[in-house]
Amino acid sequence: MKLYTHLNFGGNCEAAFRFYEEHLGGQITMMMKQPGSEHAVVHARMNVAGVELIGNDVPPNHFKPVRSSYLYLAVDSPGAADKIYAILAEGGEIGMPIAETFFATRFAQLRDRFGTLWTIIHERPR
């Protein structure tokens, strides 16, 4: 049995996956487009941070941004958290700006320019 994270996009799945590949060190393993379409992705896969992420485009009039699920990205240093936060926040919406908390040296929540919700954390040593 396997559990995957599957994201829907409103026409920018390929752009999102290429962005995540470039900035998060992921690797796209599949990008299948709808026959007769240059842009509509029917199935995309990538390995990023040890997880297989799956995505596709839905008709823009049916697309609704994710509302209650976050991709939770735990990083190895405060500097990595700051860098990734800056990249994902550009053109997005900040829910909680990156800051130090009682449980993390860095913690933030945001929606990136593609509509994906992210939690970024560098946990305090236990």
C-alpha positions, 0 to 999 in steps of 0.5 A, a space after each residue: 500500500 502507498 499513500 500519495 499527495 495529489 494536487 490539482 491545478 487550474 491550468 498551471 500544473 507543468 509550471 508548478 512542477 517545474 518550479 518545485 523541481 528547480 527550487 526544491 531539488 525535486 525530479 519530475 519523473 512523468 509529465 503526460 499532457 492531454 492529447 491535442 493540448 500543449 498545456 493541460 497536464 493529465 498526470 505528472 509525478 515528481 520526487 521531492 524531499 523523499 515523497 512522490 508528488 502527483 498532480 494534474 490540471 482541471 478545467 480552470 472553471 472547476 479549480 478551487 485552491 486547496 483549503 485545508 491541507 498543507 504540504 509540510 516541508 521540514 528542512 535541515 537549517 534555519 537558512 534553508 527555511 528562510 531561502 525556501 520561504 522567500 522562493 515560495 512566498 514570491 507571488 503568493 499569500 502569507 498565512 504566517 510569516 516566517 519566524 522563530 517559535 517556541 517549537 521551531 527556529 523557523 516556522 511559516 505557512 503560506 499559499 504559493 503562486 500556484 495555489 498550494 498551501 505550505 508549512 515550512 519548519 526547521 524544528 528545534 533540537 529535542 
